[in-house]
Every structure is written in structure tokens, then in C-alpha cells.
């Protein structure tokens, strides 16, 4: 090791000496001595490594070191799970938490989180109640189901359904519906995990009712249909309708199971989009058990919702898996509030997911123009332009649906789009964007009115203004 590096290493004070510095003593009062000690040690290790690798050649400065420690403490104080601004134009962005809540619903959840609640207490009788009763009635009223149950996600809903109804027996399903959802969730794997056996019928692109009929046998536990919500097979295709499959199942005394995926309660045609079957429509077609997600097109919290015939759901309520898959009070509060919006006929304006779907191009363009004004582009070292853009629903829903929107494209002087994207992502309030048009692109569909000023501030800071 050369003499310069040795000298720089010798200049580094010990931990106890650094803890006596006034700037760090203030933080010991705000947090704890141990927390500050840990931050000091981490920064000392970082500095030693930088010196040894030739990445640091400056004499030790107490003030500079204080700033590094304080910055680390502030970053740790923010927590790892943080709020971000979604400027991608993907409404149900799985990586960014999918659906979001309205401020009113968030306050309601916060109220219940900060106080005791009647989660499993029947206020009328003064005895123990069921946590599922808070949403059961709403789900039955909105879908026409006899009974309803909620678990922690849709994969869990499918697993519980099959474990309760098909363990040790065969589940007949079309080869064209053996889907994989994000995170390696595959329908065949879930069937096998439940203890059931897959009986594949038909082909990838064509399955007929006769294919199911030929596969029926003594070991058949159920017929299953999976809505292919995250991809489309087009061209020379054919599939069996829920009504036809349910009819065949009932002729043989079997349940018809349907994994609906996104869980729609409203007709997408009201937003000018292609029709997708709603949960109510699937149940009306005769399906006995329908499973779907709470945090996709429903617009609620992450949950797996099961609705259908009471006899089949009763078996699930007595299955040992249910306790392992049950939801907490915050999830139930968020789901109840979401369902109340549908019941009251206010969902389209109260649920942010549906509001994003319902936006017109003119409304989005007007918000883009306001962001342009907030940016004060005259003094920006960048070219900023208003561009048409294609947004999407995301979350494995309606993969072939394009949502026309508007965005701001920012081409920074002397900076690559990738570097600009990194700066926005590393901001105190991260802004997540797309790189397109050889620029960073902020889609206004997913940017709320209350986020425009923050977004403009962070863009200006990323540009060094």
C-alpha cells in the first residue's frame, strides 16, 4: 500500500471520538446512541474501502463525514418501503403496488389501524363474531352469490378452493387455460400443490365441450375454467363458455370453478373499452365458485376473493388452510370501503383505478399542460415537449387494450435518458418514468393533480436547476 493511502487511513478517527461531534450528538437525542454508532461504523467502513480502492484521496473532514452520517440516518429513517410517483402510464403497475386508495378510504383504514375494532366481535350479541362478516354481505349483494370469503391473494383463493374441493382427485381444465401469472404463479402448480391432479383437455388454441365430456370419470372432482386475462390467443381458436361448462358439470353433479383473475364489478364498455365478463355475469352463467383479485380492476387492497354456492364455500371455511391465508383488519377495512363505493354507485369517481380508466384524452392533455407550466421550461437545460402516448391497464388485465394518453418528453442537455431516469428514481420522492422518444417520458394518466408540483420540483432538481 502506498504512503498516501496509509496516511488517509491513519486520519480516520475512532467511533467514540466521532460520536462526540455536536452534529452527531443531536442525532443521538433524536434517535439513539446505538443507531448513530451503527451509522458511523458503516460510513467509516465505506470510507476505508474507498481509500483502499483509490476512490477517495481527500484529507479527513469532520463536516463532510457528519453530512455522510446524517444522510445515512435520514435515508434509514424513511424506511425501505416508500411512496413513489407513478409516471409510467400503467394504471395497475404490479411493481408499484397496483391499485391505490382514495384519501377518504386511507383515513378510514388509518382510524381502524390506530384503535381497537370489532374485527371478530359481534356488537349486537356481545359475542365472538367472524372477520368475514364485514364484507360477506356486500360481496353477495354485488355479485348475486350465496356466500363469500376473503383470503390474502388470488393464488391463495385458488389454492384454498382446490384443496377443499379436489384433493386427491382430478380437475379437468383446457390446455389453453394453463396460464402463468406474474411471480411464477402457474395454474398447474397450484392444482398440484392443492393435492389435486390435472386432467388436460383440448389443445392450446381449441377446446370443445366434447373434450371435457370425454375426460369425465369416477375421479373427477371439478371442471375448471381460467379467464386468460393477461394474454390473448387470436386467430383459429375456440373455447367453451362458462355457461356451457357449468351445464356439463351440473349434469354430472360436479362443481364448475372459474378463476376470473381481475374481478370486474362494472362493465368496461362504460369507459369505452372492450367488454370483459364481470363476476356477476360469470355467476349468472352457472359457475359455482368464482375467484378473483381485490387489487386489480376491482380497485381495492390485495386480496383473494371467493364467491359462489354456500355448500362449497362452507367446506373452505372449515379447511385448515383458511387460518394460514386469512386477511387482517386493514385489508378488510380497505375492501369494505371499496365495496361500499360500488354499492352506493360512486365507484367510478371514488376509486382511483376506475378514475384513471375513465379519463379522456382532453383531460389528460390539460393536466400535461399544467405540468408544463409548473416546470417553467424557459430556464431548463432540456428540451421538453408534449407527446401522445399509449398507456395500459397493467396488472395482468386486458393486455390488448391501448389507452391513448399524453406525456411530457424531457431530453436533458448533456445527459442520457438513462442517467435522467436514474436521477428521478433516486430522488427524495422517487419518480418512476419510461424511456421513450430518446427521452424520459412522464405519462400524465397516472399522475394525480396533487402530484404535479412535486413532480415538477423533482424534475428540475434532477436537471440541476
Helices and strands as residue ranges (DSSP letters): H 3-11, H 15-19, H 22-30, H 33-52, H 62-78, E 85-86, E 90-92, G 94-96, H 103-113, E 121-122, E 127-128, H 133-143, E 147-151, H 154-165, E 170-174, G 175-177, E 180-181, E 185-186, H 187-193, E 197-201, H 209-215, E 220-226, H 242-251, E 255-261, G 268-271, H 279-284, E 289-293, E 304-308, H 310-317, H 321-325, H 329-344, H 347-350, H 352-358, H 361-375, G 377-379, E 382-394, E 403-412, H 417-425, E 431-432, E 434-436, E 439-443, G 449-451, H 452-462
